[in-house]
Amino acid sequence: MIAPVRGRGIELILMRQLASCLAAPIVLCDPRGDLIYVNEPAEELLGLRVGESDTVSVHELADRLCVRDDTGERLSWDQLPNRLAASSGRAVQRRLLIRGSDGRERRLDATAFPLVSPVGENVGTVSIFWESTDEG
């Protein structure tokens, strides 16, 4: 898990609470794309272990997980689903190849969507991952 959501909008606080209760792997990012919460299923699936006081920037995440597209081409940080969702203001789905910090290669499907406040302010993104069961 990553640093507490103190000082964040109520939307992120509530989403973190929900994510902590779900079996689905969930990652929450702030509007810049920095990770602010990773639930336990996401830690396991991504092979990503992050301490409570650590912060992980979107740049570091892309490097740490060696994120590639489904053709094997390396993705830059701005091509990650959470960044695309934040910049477009809409949900994004993408197939990813990653190498977790445990060294294991994984083929994932990811869906990311923006979180907005009642006044339309971008407060962050939610990413949901699952291990792909097909090659296509």
N, CA, C and O atoms as CSV, one atom per row, in Angstrom:
chain,resi,resn,atom,element,x,y,z
A,1,MET,N,N,0.835,-1.176,0.000
A,1,MET,CA,C,0.000,0.000,0.000
A,1,MET,C,C,0.879,1.238,0.000
A,1,MET,O,O,2.048,1.197,0.382
A,2,ILE,N,N,0.296,2.318,-0.429
A,2,ILE,CA,C,1.044,3.565,-0.541
A,2,ILE,C,C,0.461,4.591,0.400
A,2,ILE,O,O,-0.640,4.421,0.922
A,3,ALA,N,N,1.195,5.638,0.608
A,3,ALA,CA,C,0.910,6.696,1.576
A,3,ALA,C,C,-0.581,6.978,1.761
A,3,ALA,O,O,-1.367,6.843,0.824
A,4,PRO,N,N,-0.959,7.371,2.974
A,4,PRO,CA,C,-2.351,7.703,3.245
A,4,PRO,C,C,-2.857,8.783,2.303
A,4,PRO,O,O,-2.076,9.547,1.735
A,5,VAL,N,N,-4.162,8.838,2.145
A,5,VAL,CA,C,-4.783,9.759,1.210
A,5,VAL,C,C,-5.126,11.084,1.898
A,5,VAL,O,O,-5.952,11.844,1.392
A,6,ARG,N,N,-4.502,11.365,3.043
A,6,ARG,CA,C,-4.763,12.624,3.746
A,6,ARG,C,C,-4.542,13.802,2.812
A,6,ARG,O,O,-3.649,13.785,1.965
A,7,GLY,N,N,-5.377,14.832,2.983
A,7,GLY,CA,C,-5.246,16.020,2.172
A,7,GLY,C,C,-5.777,15.851,0.762
A,7,GLY,O,O,-5.635,16.759,-0.057
A,8,ARG,N,N,-6.378,14.729,0.463
A,8,ARG,CA,C,-6.925,14.455,-0.868
A,8,ARG,C,C,-8.427,14.672,-0.828
A,8,ARG,O,O,-9.028,14.760,0.242
A,9,GLY,N,N,-9.020,14.755,-2.001
A,9,GLY,CA,C,-10.461,14.917,-2.097
A,9,GLY,C,C,-11.210,13.726,-1.527
A,9,GLY,O,O,-10.693,12.611,-1.466
A,10,ILE,N,N,-12.420,13.986,-1.119
A,10,ILE,CA,C,-13.267,12.925,-0.551
A,10,ILE,C,C,-13.453,11.781,-1.547
A,10,ILE,O,O,-13.612,10.629,-1.143
A,11,GLU,N,N,-13.435,12.089,-2.843
A,11,GLU,CA,C,-13.605,11.053,-3.866
A,11,GLU,C,C,-12.493,10.013,-3.777
A,11,GLU,O,O,-12.754,8.814,-3.877
A,12,LEU,N,N,-11.253,10.467,-3.589
A,12,LEU,CA,C,-10.130,9.529,-3.467
A,12,LEU,C,C,-10.183,8.758,-2.159
A,12,LEU,O,O,-9.856,7.572,-2.115
A,13,ILE,N,N,-10.593,9.428,-1.105
A,13,ILE,CA,C,-10.707,8.750,0.190
A,13,ILE,C,C,-11.754,7.637,0.108
A,13,ILE,O,O,-11.518,6.522,0.572
A,14,LEU,N,N,-12.895,7.942,-0.478
A,14,LEU,CA,C,-13.950,6.933,-0.610
A,14,LEU,C,C,-13.543,5.813,-1.560
A,14,LEU,O,O,-13.836,4.646,-1.304
A,15,MET,N,N,-12.866,6.162,-2.662
A,15,MET,CA,C,-12.433,5.145,-3.618
A,15,MET,C,C,-11.388,4.233,-2.984
A,15,MET,O,O,-11.378,3.029,-3.239
A,16,ARG,N,N,-10.515,4.796,-2.165
A,16,ARG,CA,C,-9.516,3.965,-1.468
A,16,ARG,C,C,-10.219,2.987,-0.531
A,16,ARG,O,O,-9.857,1.812,-0.471
A,17,GLN,N,N,-11.214,3.467,0.191
A,17,GLN,CA,C,-11.953,2.591,1.094
A,17,GLN,C,C,-12.612,1.452,0.320
A,17,GLN,O,O,-12.542,0.295,0.734
A,18,LEU,N,N,-13.247,1.776,-0.796
A,18,LEU,CA,C,-13.869,0.750,-1.625
A,18,LEU,C,C,-12.828,-0.219,-2.158
A,18,LEU,O,O,-13.015,-1.434,-2.082
A,19,ALA,N,N,-11.727,0.305,-2.700
A,19,ALA,CA,C,-10.686,-0.549,-3.280
A,19,ALA,C,C,-10.101,-1.512,-2.252
A,19,ALA,O,O,-9.734,-2.637,-2.593
A,20,SER,N,N,-10.012,-1.080,-1.003
A,20,SER,CA,C,-9.443,-1.950,0.029
A,20,SER,C,C,-10.342,-3.145,0.332
A,20,SER,O,O,-9.891,-4.127,0.921
A,21,CYS,N,N,-11.610,-3.065,-0.066
A,21,CYS,CA,C,-12.569,-4.144,0.195
A,21,CYS,C,C,-12.796,-5.051,-1.014
A,21,CYS,O,O,-13.492,-6.061,-0.903
A,22,LEU,N,N,-12.226,-4.710,-2.150
A,22,LEU,CA,C,-12.474,-5.458,-3.383
A,22,LEU,C,C,-11.408,-6.511,-3.640
A,22,LEU,O,O,-10.242,-6.332,-3.289
A,23,ALA,N,N,-11.824,-7.613,-4.258
A,23,ALA,CA,C,-10.880,-8.650,-4.650
A,23,ALA,C,C,-10.186,-8.290,-5.960
A,23,ALA,O,O,-9.176,-8.902,-6.307
A,24,ALA,N,N,-10.708,-7.316,-6.688
A,24,ALA,CA,C,-10.111,-6.880,-7.949
A,24,ALA,C,C,-8.863,-6.047,-7.676
A,24,ALA,O,O,-8.858,-5.225,-6.760
A,25,PRO,N,N,-7.809,-6.250,-8.458
A,25,PRO,CA,C,-6.613,-5.424,-8.314
A,25,PRO,C,C,-6.900,-3.980,-8.734
A,25,PRO,O,O,-7.312,-3.728,-9.867
A,26,ILE,N,N,-6.681,-3.041,-7.821
A,26,ILE,CA,C,-7.000,-1.626,-8.045
A,26,ILE,C,C,-5.790,-0.769,-7.681
A,26,ILE,O,O,-5.129,-1.007,-6.670
A,27,VAL,N,N,-5.510,0.231,-8.519
A,27,VAL,CA,C,-4.472,1.223,-8.261
A,27,VAL,C,C,-5.117,2.593,-8.389
A,27,VAL,O,O,-5.832,2.863,-9.354
A,28,LEU,N,N,-4.861,3.463,-7.407
A,28,LEU,CA,C,-5.341,4.844,-7.457
A,28,LEU,C,C,-4.158,5.766,-7.693
A,28,LEU,O,O,-3.095,5.600,-7.095
A,29,CYS,N,N,-4.353,6.741,-8.574
A,29,CYS,CA,C,-3.324,7.731,-8.877
A,29,CYS,C,C,-3.886,9.124,-8.696
A,29,CYS,O,O,-5.083,9.358,-8.861
A,30,ASP,N,N,-3.003,10.043,-8.354
A,30,ASP,CA,C,-3.410,11.444,-8.268
A,30,ASP,C,C,-3.480,12.027,-9.681
A,30,ASP,O,O,-3.159,11.321,-10.638
A,31,PRO,N,N,-3.885,13.279,-9.845
A,31,PRO,CA,C,-4.027,13.842,-11.190
A,31,PRO,C,C,-2.736,13.848,-12.015
A,31,PRO,O,O,-2.800,13.839,-13.244
A,32,ARG,N,N,-1.562,13.864,-11.364
A,32,ARG,CA,C,-0.287,13.818,-12.095
A,32,ARG,C,C,0.063,12.410,-12.555
A,32,ARG,O,O,0.927,12.234,-13.414
A,33,GLY,N,N,-0.606,11.400,-11.984
A,33,GLY,CA,C,-0.305,10.019,-12.323
A,33,GLY,C,C,0.510,9.302,-11.283
A,33,GLY,O,O,0.826,8.126,-11.460
A,34,ASP,N,N,0.865,9.974,-10.194
A,34,ASP,CA,C,1.629,9.320,-9.130
A,34,ASP,C,C,0.715,8.404,-8.325
A,34,ASP,O,O,-0.422,8.756,-8.013
A,35,LEU,N,N,1.235,7.215,-7.994
A,35,LEU,CA,C,0.453,6.259,-7.221
A,35,LEU,C,C,0.231,6.779,-5.808
A,35,LEU,O,O,1.152,7.257,-5.146
A,36,ILE,N,N,-1.021,6.672,-5.367
A,36,ILE,CA,C,-1.315,7.036,-3.988
A,36,ILE,C,C,-1.896,5.853,-3.214
A,36,ILE,O,O,-1.981,5.894,-1.986
A,37,TYR,N,N,-2.299,4.792,-3.936
A,37,TYR,CA,C,-2.796,3.600,-3.240
A,37,TYR,C,C,-2.755,2.408,-4.182
A,37,TYR,O,O,-3.105,2.515,-5.357
A,38,VAL,N,N,-2.322,1.265,-3.647
A,38,VAL,CA,C,-2.325,-0.017,-4.356
A,38,VAL,C,C,-2.948,-1.022,-3.402
A,38,VAL,O,O,-2.420,-1.238,-2.312
A,39,ASN,N,N,-4.072,-1.648,-3.792
A,39,ASN,CA,C,-4.660,-2.630,-2.883
A,39,ASN,C,C,-3.873,-3.946,-2.939
A,39,ASN,O,O,-3.045,-4.142,-3.829
A,40,GLU,N,N,-4.134,-4.832,-1.997
A,40,GLU,CA,C,-3.372,-6.072,-1.904
A,40,GLU,C,C,-3.444,-6.925,-3.162
A,40,GLU,O,O,-2.409,-7.422,-3.607
A,41,PRO,N,N,-4.642,-7.121,-3.769
A,41,PRO,CA,C,-4.659,-7.907,-5.007
A,41,PRO,C,C,-3.798,-7.293,-6.121
A,41,PRO,O,O,-3.196,-8.023,-6.908
A,42,ALA,N,N,-3.736,-5.957,-6.192
A,42,ALA,CA,C,-2.887,-5.303,-7.199
A,42,ALA,C,C,-1.409,-5.511,-6.880
A,42,ALA,O,O,-0.603,-5.727,-7.785
A,43,GLU,N,N,-1.049,-5.447,-5.598
A,43,GLU,CA,C,0.337,-5.710,-5.212
A,43,GLU,C,C,0.761,-7.094,-5.688
A,43,GLU,O,O,1.854,-7.259,-6.229
A,44,GLU,N,N,-0.102,-8.087,-5.488
A,44,GLU,CA,C,0.212,-9.456,-5.887
A,44,GLU,C,C,0.297,-9.596,-7.395
A,44,GLU,O,O,1.258,-10.170,-7.908
A,45,LEU,N,N,-0.699,-9.078,-8.120
A,45,LEU,CA,C,-0.740,-9.230,-9.569
A,45,LEU,C,C,0.400,-8.489,-10.248
A,45,LEU,O,O,1.015,-9.015,-11.176
A,46,LEU,N,N,0.686,-7.279,-9.797
A,46,LEU,CA,C,1.733,-6.477,-10.417
A,46,LEU,C,C,3.126,-6.845,-9.917
A,46,LEU,O,O,4.131,-6.392,-10.464
A,47,GLY,N,N,3.177,-7.678,-8.864
A,47,GLY,CA,C,4.474,-8.010,-8.286
A,47,GLY,C,C,5.134,-6.754,-7.752
A,47,GLY,O,O,6.357,-6.613,-7.783
A,48,LEU,N,N,4.304,-5.844,-7.262
A,48,LEU,CA,C,4.763,-4.523,-6.839
A,48,LEU,C,C,4.591,-4.404,-5.341
A,48,LEU,O,O,3.476,-4.485,-4.828
A,49,ARG,N,N,5.683,-4.213,-4.648
A,49,ARG,CA,C,5.639,-4.023,-3.204
A,49,ARG,C,C,6.101,-2.611,-2.904
A,49,ARG,O,O,7.233,-2.237,-3.212
A,50,VAL,N,N,5.229,-1.839,-2.310
A,50,VAL,CA,C,5.537,-0.448,-2.004
A,50,VAL,C,C,5.181,-0.204,-0.555
A,50,VAL,O,O,4.089,-0.560,-0.112
A,51,GLY,N,N,6.093,0.400,0.185
A,51,GLY,CA,C,5.866,0.670,1.598
A,51,GLY,C,C,4.890,1.803,1.814
A,51,GLY,O,O,4.645,2.605,0.912
A,52,GLU,N,N,4.328,1.871,3.017
A,52,GLU,CA,C,3.350,2.902,3.388
A,52,GLU,C,C,3.859,4.313,3.163
A,52,GLU,O,O,3.091,5.185,2.757
A,53,SER,N,N,5.132,4.554,3.417
A,53,SER,CA,C,5.646,5.919,3.308
A,53,SER,C,C,6.245,6.220,1.943
A,53,SER,O,O,6.662,7.351,1.695
A,54,ASP,N,N,6.296,5.237,1.053
A,54,ASP,CA,C,6.864,5.442,-0.274
A,54,ASP,C,C,5.871,6.143,-1.189
A,54,ASP,O,O,4.657,6.016,-1.035
A,55,THR,N,N,6.408,6.871,-2.130
A,55,THR,CA,C,5.604,7.398,-3.219
A,55,THR,C,C,6.235,6.900,-4.507
A,55,THR,O,O,7.457,6.785,-4.602
A,56,VAL,N,N,5.422,6.610,-5.477
A,56,VAL,CA,C,5.912,6.112,-6.749
A,56,VAL,C,C,5.364,7.006,-7.845
A,56,VAL,O,O,4.150,7.094,-8.034
A,57,SER,N,N,6.253,7.666,-8.565
A,57,SER,CA,C,5.802,8.514,-9.663
A,57,SER,C,C,5.427,7.643,-10.849
A,57,SER,O,O,5.845,6.488,-10.940
A,58,VAL,N,N,4.644,8.197,-11.751
A,58,VAL,CA,C,4.243,7.466,-12.947
A,58,VAL,C,C,5.474,7.103,-13.779
A,58,VAL,O,O,5.489,6.057,-14.427
A,59,HIS,N,N,6.503,7.952,-13.769
A,59,HIS,CA,C,7.742,7.659,-14.503
A,59,HIS,C,C,8.432,6.435,-13.909
A,59,HIS,O,O,8.849,5.529,-14.631
A,60,GLU,N,N,8.544,6.424,-12.587
A,60,GLU,CA,C,9.187,5.305,-11.894
A,60,GLU,C,C,8.401,4.015,-12.091
A,60,GLU,O,O,8.988,2.947,-12.266
A,61,LEU,N,N,7.074,4.114,-12.062
A,61,LEU,CA,C,6.239,2.929,-12.248
A,61,LEU,C,C,6.469,2.311,-13.620
A,61,LEU,O,O,6.646,1.098,-13.731
A,62,ALA,N,N,6.466,3.135,-14.667
A,62,ALA,CA,C,6.684,2.622,-16.026
A,62,ALA,C,C,8.036,1.926,-16.130
A,62,ALA,O,O,8.150,0.876,-16.762
A,63,ASP,N,N,9.064,2.512,-15.507
A,63,ASP,CA,C,10.392,1.901,-15.528
A,63,ASP,C,C,10.452,0.641,-14.683
A,63,ASP,O,O,10.992,-0.377,-15.114
A,64,ARG,N,N,9.895,0.710,-13.476
A,64,ARG,CA,C,9.966,-0.412,-12.537
A,64,ARG,C,C,9.282,-1.658,-13.095
A,64,ARG,O,O,9.774,-2.772,-12.918
A,65,LEU,N,N,8.142,-1.468,-13.772
A,65,LEU,CA,C,7.382,-2.607,-14.289
A,65,LEU,C,C,7.742,-2.950,-15.736
A,65,LEU,O,O,7.227,-3.925,-16.284
A,66,CYS,N,N,8.620,-2.159,-16.361
A,66,CYS,CA,C,9.013,-2.401,-17.753
A,66,CYS,C,C,7.768,-2.619,-18.615
A,66,CYS,O,O,7.628,-3.644,-19.281
A,67,VAL,N,N,6.869,-1.634,-18.587
A,67,VAL,CA,C,5.559,-1.757,-19.240
A,67,VAL,C,C,5.722,-1.700,-20.761
A,67,VAL,O,O,6.384,-0.815,-21.304
A,68,ARG,N,N,5.092,-2.683,-21.435
A,68,ARG,CA,C,5.117,-2.758,-22.896
A,68,ARG,C,C,3.693,-2.945,-23.405
A,68,ARG,O,O,2.800,-3.337,-22.654
A,69,ASP,N,N,3.492,-2.660,-24.691
A,69,ASP,CA,C,2.182,-2.924,-25.286
A,69,ASP,C,C,2.127,-4.385,-25.698
A,69,ASP,O,O,3.078,-5.136,-25.484
A,70,ASP,N,N,0.997,-4.787,-26.295
A,70,ASP,CA,C,0.831,-6.210,-26.616
A,70,ASP,C,C,1.729,-6.680,-27.755
A,70,ASP,O,O,1.781,-7.879,-28.029
A,71,THR,N,N,2.437,-5.771,-28.428
A,71,THR,CA,C,3.419,-6.174,-29.436
A,71,THR,C,C,4.824,-6.263,-28.856
A,71,THR,O,O,5.756,-6.686,-29.539
A,72,GLY,N,N,4.976,-5.860,-27.586
A,72,GLY,CA,C,6.278,-5.899,-26.935
A,72,GLY,C,C,7.017,-4.569,-26.961
A,72,GLY,O,O,8.122,-4.462,-26.431
A,73,GLU,N,N,6.409,-3.550,-27.578
A,73,GLU,CA,C,7.023,-2.213,-27.651
A,73,GLU,C,C,6.920,-1.517,-26.295
A,73,GLU,O,O,5.844,-1.468,-25.699
A,74,ARG,N,N,8.027,-0.986,-25.815
A,74,ARG,CA,C,8.067,-0.295,-24.521
A,74,ARG,C,C,7.159,0.931,-24.542
A,74,ARG,O,O,7.173,1.698,-25.506
A,75,LEU,N,N,6.365,1.121,-23.477
A,75,LEU,CA,C,5.469,2.264,-23.375
A,75,LEU,C,C,6.099,3.353,-22.517
A,75,LEU,O,O,6.721,3.075,-21.491
A,76,SER,N,N,5.929,4.584,-22.949
A,76,SER,CA,C,6.367,5.701,-22.115
A,76,SER,C,C,5.292,5.947,-21.063
A,76,SER,O,O,4.180,5.431,-21.173
A,77,TRP,N,N,5.620,6.730,-20.052
A,77,TRP,CA,C,4.696,6.984,-18.949
A,77,TRP,C,C,3.384,7.590,-19.427
A,77,TRP,O,O,2.332,7.304,-18.856
A,78,ASP,N,N,3.429,8.428,-20.471
A,78,ASP,CA,C,2.198,9.078,-20.924
A,78,ASP,C,C,1.320,8.166,-21.770
A,78,ASP,O,O,0.230,8.566,-22.180
A,79,GLN,N,N,1.781,6.939,-22.040
A,79,GLN,CA,C,0.979,5.961,-22.766
A,79,GLN,C,C,0.310,4.950,-21.832
A,79,GLN,O,O,-0.402,4.057,-22.291
A,80,LEU,N,N,0.538,5.088,-20.530
A,80,LEU,CA,C,-0.087,4.179,-19.568
A,80,LEU,C,C,-1.578,4.483,-19.477
A,80,LEU,O,O,-1.985,5.633,-19.639
A,81,PRO,N,N,-2.392,3.467,-19.221
A,81,PRO,CA,C,-3.842,3.689,-19.181
A,81,PRO,C,C,-4.289,4.802,-18.238
A,81,PRO,O,O,-5.182,5.576,-18.583
A,82,ASN,N,N,-3.680,4.894,-17.047
A,82,ASN,CA,C,-4.110,5.939,-16.119
A,82,ASN,C,C,-3.803,7.337,-16.652
A,82,ASN,O,O,-4.584,8.263,-16.431
A,83,ARG,N,N,-2.689,7.503,-17.343
A,83,ARG,CA,C,-2.348,8.806,-17.930
A,83,ARG,C,C,-3.275,9.132,-19.097
A,83,ARG,O,O,-3.703,10.276,-19.252
A,84,LEU,N,N,-3.585,8.133,-19.915
A,84,LEU,CA,C,-4.497,8.355,-21.038
A,84,LEU,C,C,-5.895,8.717,-20.531
A,84,LEU,O,O,-6.559,9.586,-21.095
A,85,ALA,N,N,-6.335,8.049,-19.469
A,85,ALA,CA,C,-7.656,8.358,-18.892
A,85,ALA,C,C,-7.667,9.770,-18.318
A,85,ALA,O,O,-8.644,10.501,-18.482
A,86,ALA,N,N,-6.592,10.154,-17.651
A,86,ALA,CA,C,-6.524,11.497,-17.064
A,86,ALA,C,C,-6.516,12.567,-18.144
A,86,ALA,O,O,-7.194,13.587,-18.013
A,87,SER,N,N,-5.756,12.342,-19.208
A,87,SER,CA,C,-5.648,13.377,-20.244
A,87,SER,C,C,-6.872,13.442,-21.146
A,87,SER,O,O,-7.210,14.513,-21.650
A,88,SER,N,N,-7.544,12.310,-21.358
A,88,SER,CA,C,-8.711,12.304,-22.248
A,88,SER,C,C,-10.025,12.545,-21.513
A,88,SER,O,O,-11.025,12.924,-22.123
A,89,GLY,N,N,-10.017,12.321,-20.193
A,89,GLY,CA,C,-11.245,12.471,-19.429
A,89,GLY,C,C,-12.242,11.349,-19.656
A,89,GLY,O,O,-13.430,11.500,-19.373
A,90,ARG,N,N,-11.757,10.214,-20.171
A,90,ARG,CA,C,-12.654,9.075,-20.417
A,90,ARG,C,C,-11.953,7.763,-20.068
A,90,ARG,O,O,-10.740,7.726,-19.863
A,91,ALA,N,N,-12.729,6.704,-20.006
A,91,ALA,CA,C,-12.169,5.389,-19.688
A,91,ALA,C,C,-11.292,4.902,-20.839
A,91,ALA,O,O,-11.552,5.180,-22.010
A,92,VAL,N,N,-10.243,4.165,-20.466
A,92,VAL,CA,C,-9.300,3.619,-21.434
A,92,VAL,C,C,-9.052,2.169,-21.064
A,92,VAL,O,O,-8.859,1.840,-19.894
A,93,GLN,N,N,-9.060,1.293,-22.083
A,93,GLN,CA,C,-8.728,-0.112,-21.859
A,93,GLN,C,C,-7.554,-0.459,-22.745
A,93,GLN,O,O,-7.485,-0.040,-23.900
A,94,ARG,N,N,-6.620,-1.238,-22.189
A,94,ARG,CA,C,-5.415,-1.562,-22.934
A,94,ARG,C,C,-4.823,-2.871,-22.446
A,94,ARG,O,O,-4.877,-3.187,-21.258
A,95,ARG,N,N,-4.259,-3.627,-23.375
A,95,ARG,CA,C,-3.496,-4.832,-23.038
A,95,ARG,C,C,-2.068,-4.412,-22.758
A,95,ARG,O,O,-1.494,-3.628,-23.513
A,96,LEU,N,N,-1.485,-4.922,-21.678
A,96,LEU,CA,C,-0.132,-4.577,-21.268
A,96,LEU,C,C,0.689,-5.826,-21.011
A,96,LEU,O,O,0.155,-6.866,-20.628
A,97,LEU,N,N,1.966,-5.717,-21.221
A,97,LEU,CA,C,2.923,-6.723,-20.783
A,97,LEU,C,C,3.787,-6.041,-19.738
A,97,LEU,O,O,4.282,-4.936,-19.964
A,98,ILE,N,N,3.973,-6.689,-18.600
A,98,ILE,CA,C,4.806,-6.107,-17.549
A,98,ILE,C,C,5.763,-7.143,-17.007
A,98,ILE,O,O,5.569,-8.348,-17.174
A,99,ARG,N,N,6.788,-6.656,-16.360
A,99,ARG,CA,C,7.667,-7.506,-15.565
A,99,ARG,C,C,7.598,-6.954,-14.154
A,99,ARG,O,O,8.116,-5.874,-13.872
A,100,GLY,N,N,6.957,-7.698,-13.275
A,100,GLY,CA,C,6.812,-7.258,-11.897
A,100,GLY,C,C,8.150,-7.216,-11.186
A,100,GLY,O,O,9.144,-7.752,-11.676
A,101,SER,N,N,8.168,-6.573,-10.026
A,101,SER,CA,C,9.410,-6.488,-9.262
A,101,SER,C,C,9.854,-7.870,-8.792
A,101,SER,O,O,10.985,-8.048,-8.342
A,102,ASP,N,N,8.947,-8.850,-8.903
A,102,ASP,CA,C,9.313,-10.229,-8.581
A,102,ASP,C,C,9.977,-10.928,-9.769
A,102,ASP,O,O,10.345,-12.098,-9.669
A,103,GLY,N,N,10.134,-10.211,-10.906
A,103,GLY,CA,C,10.782,-10.756,-12.092
A,103,GLY,C,C,9.859,-11.520,-13.018
A,103,GLY,O,O,10.278,-11.916,-14.106
A,104,ARG,N,N,8.622,-11.738,-12.625
A,104,ARG,CA,C,7.667,-12.520,-13.413
A,104,ARG,C,C,7.047,-11.675,-14.525
A,104,ARG,O,O,6.606,-10.551,-14.284
A,105,GLU,N,N,7.016,-12.219,-15.742
A,105,GLU,CA,C,6.352,-11.570,-16.885
A,105,GLU,C,C,4.859,-11.854,-16.805
A,105,GLU,O,O,4.441,-12.977,-16.527
A,106,ARG,N,N,4.061,-10.818,-17.053
A,106,ARG,CA,C,2.606,-10.972,-17.010
A,106,ARG,C,C,1.970,-10.244,-18.186
A,106,ARG,O,O,2.426,-9.175,-18.592
A,107,ARG,N,N,0.916,-10.836,-18.725
A,107,ARG,CA,C,0.085,-10.198,-19.749
A,107,ARG,C,C,-1.186,-9.770,-19.034
A,107,ARG,O,O,-1.926,-10.601,-18.506
A,108,LEU,N,N,-1.431,-8.472,-19.023
A,108,LEU,CA,C,-2.568,-7.916,-18.291
A,108,LEU,C,C,-3.509,-7.170,-19.217
A,108,LEU,O,O,-3.102,-6.624,-20.242
A,109,ASP,N,N,-4.756,-7.160,-18.839
A,109,ASP,CA,C,-5.718,-6.230,-19.409
A,109,ASP,C,C,-5.954,-5.191,-18.321
A,109,ASP,O,O,-6.107,-5.529,-17.147
A,110,ALA,N,N,-5.983,-3.935,-18.720
A,110,ALA,CA,C,-6.149,-2.847,-17.760
A,110,ALA,C,C,-7.240,-1.901,-18.246
A,110,ALA,O,O,-7.330,-1.583,-19.431
A,111,THR,N,N,-8.048,-1.469,-17.319
A,111,THR,CA,C,-9.032,-0.425,-17.581
A,111,THR,C,C,-8.785,0.686,-16.573
A,111,THR,O,O,-8.687,0.438,-15.371
A,112,ALA,N,N,-8.685,1.897,-17.064
A,112,ALA,CA,C,-8.490,3.060,-16.198
A,112,ALA,C,C,-9.586,4.069,-16.509
A,112,ALA,O,O,-10.015,4.215,-17.653
A,113,PHE,N,N,-10.028,4.760,-15.463
A,113,PHE,CA,C,-11.029,5.816,-15.675
A,113,PHE,C,C,-10.746,6.965,-14.718
A,113,PHE,O,O,-10.218,6.768,-13.624
A,114,PRO,N,N,-11.108,8.172,-15.154
A,114,PRO,CA,C,-10.854,9.341,-14.312
A,114,PRO,C,C,-11.859,9.441,-13.178
A,114,PRO,O,O,-13.008,9.020,-13.308
A,115,LEU,N,N,-11.411,10.000,-12.069
A,115,LEU,CA,C,-12.291,10.366,-10.962
A,115,LEU,C,C,-12.461,11.884,-11.019
A,115,LEU,O,O,-11.481,12.624,-11.101
A,116,VAL,N,N,-13.694,12.331,-10.974
A,116,VAL,CA,C,-13.946,13.771,-11.017
A,116,VAL,C,C,-14.792,14.177,-9.823
A,116,VAL,O,O,-15.625,13.410,-9.342
A,117,SER,N,N,-14.563,15.391,-9.358
A,117,SER,CA,C,-15.338,15.923,-8.238
A,117,SER,C,C,-16.705,16.357,-8.752
A,117,SER,O,O,-16.911,16.426,-9.964
A,118,PRO,N,N,-17.642,16.652,-7.853
A,118,PRO,CA,C,-18.959,17.125,-8.284
A,118,PRO,C,C,-18.908,18.395,-9.134
A,118,PRO,O,O,-19.842,18.676,-9.886
A,119,VAL,N,N,-17.815,19.167,-9.018
A,119,VAL,CA,C,-17.693,20.381,-9.831
A,119,VAL,C,C,-16.856,20.144,-11.090
A,119,VAL,O,O,-16.489,21.097,-11.778
A,120,GLY,N,N,-16.556,18.881,-11.393
A,120,GLY,CA,C,-15.857,18.534,-12.627
A,120,GLY,C,C,-14.346,18.579,-12.556
A,120,GLY,O,O,-13.689,18.482,-13.593
A,121,GLU,N,N,-13.763,18.722,-11.364
A,121,GLU,CA,C,-12.315,18.761,-11.204
A,121,GLU,C,C,-11.742,17.341,-11.271
A,121,GLU,O,O,-12.282,16.421,-10.656
A,122,ASN,N,N,-10.646,17.166,-12.020
A,122,ASN,CA,C,-9.952,15.887,-12.089
A,122,ASN,C,C,-9.255,15.660,-10.756
A,122,ASN,O,O,-8.361,16.422,-10.388
A,123,VAL,N,N,-9.652,14.621,-10.027
A,123,VAL,CA,C,-9.033,14.339,-8.731
A,123,VAL,C,C,-8.130,13.108,-8.769
A,123,VAL,O,O,-7.484,12.785,-7.772
A,124,GLY,N,N,-8.080,12.424,-9.904
A,124,GLY,CA,C,-7.214,11.262,-10.028
A,124,GLY,C,C,-7.782,10.239,-10.979
A,124,GLY,O,O,-8.736,10.505,-11.710
A,125,THR,N,N,-7.177,9.056,-10.958
A,125,THR,CA,C,-7.651,7.953,-11.797
A,125,THR,C,C,-7.693,6.660,-11.003
A,125,THR,O,O,-6.991,6.493,-10.006
A,126,VAL,N,N,-8.527,5.760,-11.469
A,126,VAL,CA,C,-8.638,4.414,-10.927
A,126,VAL,C,C,-8.246,3.458,-12.044
A,126,VAL,O,O,-8.742,3.581,-13.164
A,127,SER,N,N,-7.370,2.516,-11.756
A,127,SER,CA,C,-6.985,1.488,-12.722
A,127,SER,C,C,-7.316,0.130,-12.138
A,127,SER,O,O,-7.004,-0.164,-10.984
A,128,ILE,N,N,-7.954,-0.692,-12.955
A,128,ILE,CA,C,-8.311,-2.060,-12.581
A,128,ILE,C,C,-7.577,-2.989,-13.540
A,128,ILE,O,O,-7.591,-2.774,-14.752
A,129,PHE,N,N,-6.936,-4.022,-12.995
A,129,PHE,CA,C,-6.134,-4.941,-13.791
A,129,PHE,C,C,-6.618,-6.369,-13.601
A,129,PHE,O,O,-7.185,-6.716,-12.565
A,130,TRP,N,N,-6.389,-7.182,-14.604
A,130,TRP,CA,C,-6.574,-8.614,-14.455
A,130,TRP,C,C,-5.640,-9.306,-15.429
A,130,TRP,O,O,-5.319,-8.779,-16.495
A,131,GLU,N,N,-5.212,-10.494,-15.041
A,131,GLU,CA,C,-4.305,-11.248,-15.902
A,131,GLU,C,C,-5.078,-11.767,-17.087
A,131,GLU,O,O,-6.139,-12.371,-16.932
A,132,SER,N,N,-4.547,-11.533,-18.276
A,132,SER,CA,C,-5.212,-11.921,-19.509
A,132,SER,C,C,-5.185,-13.441,-19.647
A,132,SER,O,O,-4.194,-14.097,-19.327
A,133,THR,N,N,-6.291,-13.972,-20.127
A,133,THR,CA,C,-6.385,-15.418,-20.293
A,133,THR,C,C,-6.214,-15.846,-21.746
A,133,THR,O,O,-6.237,-17.037,-22.055
A,134,ASP,N,N,-6.042,-14.863,-22.646
A,134,ASP,CA,C,-5.846,-15.216,-24.051
A,134,ASP,C,C,-4.627,-14.501,-24.606
A,134,ASP,O,O,-4.098,-13.584,-23.979
A,135,GLU,N,N,-4.190,-14.912,-25.759
A,135,GLU,CA,C,-3.015,-14.332,-26.391
A,135,GLU,C,C,-3.390,-13.242,-27.386
A,135,GLU,O,O,-2.515,-12.502,-27.834
A,136,GLY,N,N,-4.665,-13.121,-27.742
A,136,GLY,CA,C,-5.070,-12.188,-28.786
A,136,GLY,C,C,-5.605,-10.907,-28.298
A,136,GLY,O,O,-5.975,-10.048,-29.098
